[in-house]
Amino acid sequence: MKKDTLILVIIVVIVIAIILGINYVKGNGNYSDETMQCIADNSILIVSKTCSHCINQKNILGDSLDLFELIYIDENPEVLEQYDVKVVPTWIINNEKITGVQSIEELKELTGCQ
């Protein structure tokens, strides 16, 4: 019976860790709507539908994702040349390219939003 109890405790701990991890990765839970709107107003996010890093970036934006201007290269291949994009996700902030997944803290700093 002790072995069954230990297995149950391990499963509960794993489930709690997964829930906490999802909330951490989501990343925007502690940021005000005003901050997220400011970041969205001062940036463009270029992504692809098949890019796993793009999925991670969208997960970080979480519930605020709909505030952001997302350009999908799958539907708008001209943006690759327009912004000289080599990889996605790519952020355009203050006419500069920032490649890779960015945290909300990094986006705040890059956009000057608080």
C-alpha positions as CSV (number, residue, x, y, z in Angstrom):
1,M,0.0,0.0,0.0
2,K,2.9,2.4,0.7
3,K,4.1,2.0,-2.9
4,D,0.7,3.1,-4.3
5,T,0.6,6.1,-2.0
6,L,4.1,7.1,-3.1
7,I,3.1,6.8,-6.8
8,L,0.0,9.0,-6.2
9,V,2.1,11.7,-4.4
10,I,4.6,11.7,-7.3
11,I,1.8,12.0,-9.9
12,V,0.3,14.9,-7.9
13,V,3.6,16.7,-7.7
14,I,4.2,16.2,-11.4
15,V,0.7,17.6,-12.2
16,I,1.3,20.7,-10.0
17,A,4.7,21.2,-11.6
18,I,3.2,21.1,-15.1
19,I,0.5,23.6,-14.1
20,L,3.1,26.0,-12.7
21,G,5.3,25.5,-15.7
22,I,2.4,26.4,-18.1
23,N,1.7,29.5,-16.2
24,Y,5.4,30.5,-16.2
25,V,5.8,29.9,-19.9
26,K,2.6,31.8,-20.6
27,G,4.4,34.7,-19.1
28,N,2.0,37.6,-19.2
29,G,-0.1,36.9,-16.2
30,N,1.5,39.5,-14.1
31,Y,1.4,42.3,-16.6
32,S,-1.3,44.9,-16.9
33,D,-3.6,45.2,-20.0
34,E,-2.0,48.7,-20.5
35,T,1.5,47.2,-20.6
36,M,0.5,44.5,-23.1
37,Q,-1.4,47.1,-25.2
38,C,1.7,49.3,-25.2
39,I,3.9,46.5,-26.4
40,A,1.4,45.5,-29.1
41,D,1.1,49.1,-30.3
42,N,4.9,49.4,-30.7
43,S,5.7,46.1,-32.4
44,I,5.0,43.7,-35.2
45,L,5.5,40.0,-34.9
46,I,6.4,37.9,-38.0
47,V,5.7,34.2,-37.6
48,S,5.0,31.0,-39.5
49,K,2.2,28.6,-38.9
50,T,4.6,25.6,-38.9
51,C,7.2,27.2,-36.5
52,S,7.4,25.7,-33.0
53,H,9.3,28.7,-31.7
54,C,6.5,30.9,-33.0
55,I,4.0,28.8,-31.0
56,N,6.1,29.3,-27.9
57,Q,6.1,33.1,-28.5
58,K,2.4,33.2,-29.0
59,N,2.0,31.2,-25.7
60,I,4.1,33.7,-23.9
61,L,1.7,36.5,-25.2
62,G,-1.1,34.4,-23.9
63,D,-4.5,36.0,-23.6
64,S,-3.1,39.3,-25.0
65,L,-2.2,37.6,-28.3
66,D,-5.2,39.2,-30.1
67,L,-3.8,42.7,-29.3
68,F,-0.7,42.0,-31.5
69,E,-0.2,42.5,-35.2
70,L,0.9,39.1,-36.4
71,I,2.1,38.7,-40.0
72,Y,2.3,35.1,-41.2
73,I,5.0,34.5,-43.8
74,D,2.9,31.5,-45.1
75,E,0.3,34.0,-46.3
76,N,2.5,37.0,-46.9
77,P,5.9,35.8,-48.3
78,E,6.7,39.4,-49.4
79,V,7.4,40.4,-45.8
80,L,10.5,38.2,-45.9
81,E,12.1,40.6,-48.3
82,Q,10.4,43.7,-47.0
83,Y,11.9,43.3,-43.5
84,D,14.8,41.1,-44.6
85,V,13.6,38.3,-42.4
86,K,15.7,35.1,-42.3
87,V,14.1,33.4,-39.3
88,V,10.9,33.4,-37.4
89,P,9.7,34.6,-35.0
90,T,11.0,38.0,-35.8
91,W,9.9,41.2,-34.0
92,I,9.9,44.6,-35.6
93,I,10.3,47.2,-32.9
94,N,11.4,50.8,-33.7
95,N,12.3,49.7,-37.2
96,E,14.7,47.2,-35.8
97,K,14.6,43.4,-36.3
98,I,14.7,41.3,-33.1
99,T,14.9,37.6,-33.8
100,G,13.8,34.7,-31.6
101,V,11.4,34.2,-28.8
102,Q,11.2,37.2,-26.4
103,S,9.9,37.4,-22.9
104,I,7.5,40.0,-21.8
105,E,10.2,41.7,-19.8
106,E,12.4,41.8,-22.9
107,L,9.6,43.2,-24.9
108,K,8.9,45.9,-22.3
109,E,12.5,47.0,-22.4
110,L,12.7,46.9,-26.2
111,T,9.5,48.9,-26.6
112,G,10.0,51.2,-23.7
113,C,6.7,50.1,-22.2
114,Q,6.1,49.8,-18.4
